[in-house]
């Protein structure tokens, strides 16, 4: 397992079809790419980074509303569906 592919929400990007097909760089890399142009790819990743945490479960506020709206949020699932259509 490549630890760099473990997202703060505890999803392992290495198991994702989008990552395996090269349609996504994984949470950390997609987040860095978005930050470089002043955008946010994932609120959870940004929050964990700001708090210097590896995973959300290390946070005293876990689970919070950001976690509840993260990986399975409607907007994220829409993004995944669009990427899958490109395959």
Steps between C-alpha positions, in 0.01 A plus 500: 500500500626845405435720804502812280173374348318491835264797517425673833144360484661152507414415139788327324533662158707207372183289493302752296417427135559866411850489647579166336390631158700822536191724522586618853835563665374404846376731774834649599621573147160624377485729804850637439416555132181689592680709765759606242223680310318632807230232518400233749467140381395359836395686814601203711853494360536877549374481857732211592794681341420822690483304826813298413308171527552177309137389528174650620479248780803672658292817545324590824198618298461172308252435348403849392278647230791508252548127540128440452507699175828360366563196286135403463367851453279551197753734336782247534287217367405718201872558432565124519214424260630755249849349517359150452315616186838602356633145534 
